[in-house]
Amino acid sequence: MLPAVVDDRVVPIADLFRLLGDPTRLRIVLVCVDEERAVGAIADVLGLSSSLVSHHLRLLRAARIVRAERQGKQVFYRAADSHISNMLADMLEHVAEPANELTQDTE
């Protein structure tokens, strides 16, 4: 059985992974990991409409996956913190590992 502290966090963690489980949202966050980007720049890089990117960014901000900073008339988005950046870097590294490396670890 999970300790109560961990058990209380299961639903918020599942919600975070559910949001990142959408390929479009995941691509948006990945674009925002290394540098701040405006909605239009994100849309251009990903070949999406600005309105679609804005919609996804609202959800990602509400979940504290990205943060926004206003600079003049524009709002720039970036991964919320090092926890998000590190988690994504770890997941990218994980999926890049050859499958045979994973099976050797369990033998």
N, C-alpha and C positions, 0 to 999 in steps of 0.2 A: 504494500500500500504506500502511496506517495505521502510524504509529510504534508501537513495542512498548508504550509507556506507555499510549497511547489504546486499543490493542488489548486490553490486560489489563482495561480498564474496560468493555468492550462488554457482556459478560454481566451484570455487576451493574446497568448502566444499563437493559438490556433487562428484567431482573427487576423493577426499579423501575417501569418503564412497564407491565409486565404486571399488576402489583398495582394500579396506578392506572387500568388499562384496564377494571376492573370498575366499572360505574356506581355501585353501592352504596358501595364503598370510596371512590371519588372524592367522592361526596356527603358522606361522613363527614369526610374530610379538609377539604373546603371549609368545612364547618360549624365546624371547629376552627382555621381560619386566623386569624380576628380575635380570638377569645377562648377561654379555657379553658372546657371543658364536661365535665360528668359524663356517664357512660353514659346515665343516664335522660333527661337533657336532650337529648342527641344523638338518642336513640330518639324522643322526643316531637317534636322539630323535623322529623324525617324520616319519622315515621309507621311506624317499625320496632320490632321487639321488642328489648328490652334484651339478650337472649341473642344475637341476630343481630349487634347492634352490637358486643358484647363479642368475639365470634368474629373479626369483621373488624379490630377494634382490636388484637387479639393479633398478627395478621399484619402490620399497619401498624407496630406497635411494633418487631417483630423486624426489619423492613426499615429502621428509623430514619426513617420518614416522619412519625410522630407521637411525641410524648414524653408521659410520664405523670408526674403529681405528686400524691402523696398529701397530702390536707389533712384530718386527722382520720380519719373512717371512709370518706370518699369519695376517689375517684381522679379527677383532672381531666386531660383530654387537650387537647393543643394541637399544631399543626403543629410539627415537630421544630426547624426553624430557618428563617432567612430564605431559604435556597436553595429550600426546598420552597415557601414562600409566594410568592416571586418567580416561580418556575417556573409555578405555577398561575395567578398574576396575568397573566403573559405569555401563557399558553395561552388564558385567558379573553378577553384582548384580541385575540389572533389569530383566534379563532373568531367574534368580533364584527365583524371587518372585512368589508366587502362584498367579494364574490368579484371584482368588476371591478377593485378596487384591486390585488389580487394579480396579475392578468393584465397590468395596465399596467406593473408593475415589471419584468417579464421581456421587454418589447418593446424 
